[in-house]
Amino acid sequence: MILYLDTSALVKKYFKEDGSPDVISLWKKSSAIVTSSIAYAEGMAAFYRKKREVKIKDKSFKKIINSFHKDYQSFICVQATNDLNSYIRRIVSTYPLRGFDAIHLASALIVQEILPQDFIFACFDQVLLKAAYSEGMQTFPENIG
């Protein structure tokens, strides 16, 4: 299985949140993890925001960052280039997505076209999840309401 993680799903591996056990389970079952190159900036920003808000100790935080860096090296990263623009133009004219969410969906669509078998798009933003589902993707979580 190919697992695409947007940043909302990706951070669940590093912080215990609702959905974390399920994301980790899918991660372990996958043959590849795919994300957009923008997930690095989004992830780092989320980690540092959580450090400030939750008051994570420096030693624990360093372990989280090191784990993320190590994992990130193994990801298939779709680069945010002009190649995504035709997808993004269609996506934002169809769905009420924020810019980075449109990049994630466009990136996932490109990967799904290349590797359509057993492809799951995981995210915890309902608007993005509904858009991915509307584009014919298998999504996680599945309960789109």
C-alpha positions in Angstrom: 0.0 0.0 0.0 1.2 3.5 -0.9 0.3 6.0 1.9 0.1 9.7 1.2 0.2 11.8 4.4 -0.6 15.4 4.5 0.9 17.3 7.4 -2.1 16.9 9.7 -1.7 13.1 9.4 2.1 13.1 9.4 2.4 14.9 12.8 0.3 12.2 14.4 3.3 9.8 14.3 5.3 12.1 16.5 2.6 13.4 19.0 -0.1 11.3 20.6 -3.3 12.7 19.3 -6.7 11.3 18.2 -5.9 9.1 15.2 -2.2 8.6 16.1 -2.5 4.8 16.6 -4.4 4.4 13.3 -1.8 6.5 11.4 1.0 4.5 12.9 -0.7 1.3 12.0 -1.2 2.4 8.4 2.4 3.6 8.2 3.7 0.2 9.3 1.6 -1.6 6.7 2.6 0.7 3.8 5.3 0.0 1.3 6.0 3.7 0.8 5.2 7.0 2.5 4.5 9.9 0.1 4.0 13.5 0.9 4.6 16.9 -0.6 7.9 18.7 -0.1 6.0 21.4 1.7 5.3 18.9 4.5 8.8 19.6 5.8 8.1 23.3 6.5 4.6 22.6 7.8 5.8 19.7 10.0 8.6 21.7 11.5 6.3 24.7 12.2 3.8 22.3 13.8 6.5 20.7 16.0 7.8 24.0 17.3 4.3 25.3 17.9 3.5 22.2 19.9 6.8 22.7 21.8 5.8 26.2 22.8 2.2 25.2 23.6 2.8 21.9 25.5 6.1 22.9 27.0 8.0 19.8 25.7 11.4 19.3 27.3 14.4 19.9 25.1 15.6 16.3 25.2 12.2 14.9 24.2 11.8 17.5 21.5 15.2 16.7 20.1 14.2 13.0 19.8 11.0 14.0 17.9 12.9 16.3 15.5 15.6 13.6 14.9 13.0 11.0 14.3 11.2 13.3 11.8 14.4 14.1 10.0 15.3 10.4 9.7 11.8 9.5 8.5 11.7 12.4 6.0 14.7 11.0 4.3 12.8 7.8 3.4 9.6 9.6 2.1 8.8 10.0 -1.6 8.4 13.7 -1.8 6.5 15.4 -4.6 8.2 18.7 -5.3 6.1 21.8 -5.4 6.9 22.9 -8.9 5.1 24.4 -11.8 4.1 20.9 -12.9 1.4 21.1 -10.1 -0.2 24.3 -11.4 -2.7 22.8 -13.8 -3.9 20.5 -11.0 -4.0 23.3 -8.5 -5.9 25.6 -10.8 -8.6 22.9 -11.2 -8.6 22.0 -7.6 -9.0 25.5 -6.2 -11.8 26.3 -8.6 -13.7 23.2 -7.4 -13.0 23.0 -3.7 -12.6 25.6 -1.0 -9.0 24.6 -0.1 -6.2 26.7 1.4 -3.0 26.9 -0.7 -0.9 24.2 1.0 -3.9 21.9 1.1 -4.3 22.4 -2.7 -0.6 21.5 -3.1 -1.1 18.3 -1.0 -4.1 17.2 -3.1 -2.4 18.0 -6.4 0.7 16.1 -5.2 -1.4 13.1 -4.3 -3.3 13.1 -7.6 0.0 13.0 -9.5 1.2 10.0 -7.4 -2.1 8.2 -7.7 -2.0 8.6 -11.5 1.5 6.9 -11.5 0.8 4.4 -8.8 -3.0 3.9 -8.6 -3.0 0.5 -6.9 -3.6 0.4 -3.2 -3.2 4.2 -2.7 -4.6 5.8 0.5 -4.7 9.6 1.2 -4.6 10.3 4.9 -5.4 13.7 6.4 -7.4 15.1 9.3 -8.7 18.3 7.7 -12.3 17.6 6.8 -12.4 20.0 3.8 -9.3 18.4 2.3 -10.4 14.9 3.1 -13.8 15.5 1.3 -12.0 17.0 -1.7 -9.7 13.9 -2.0 -12.7 11.6 -1.7 -14.5 13.6 -4.4 -11.4 13.1 -6.6 -11.9 9.3 -6.3 -9.2 8.6 -3.7 -9.4 6.1 -1.0 -9.2 8.2 2.2 -8.3 7.8 5.8 -10.2 8.3 8.0 -13.1 7.0 6.0 -15.9 8.7 7.8 -16.5 11.7 5.6 -19.4 13.6 7.1 
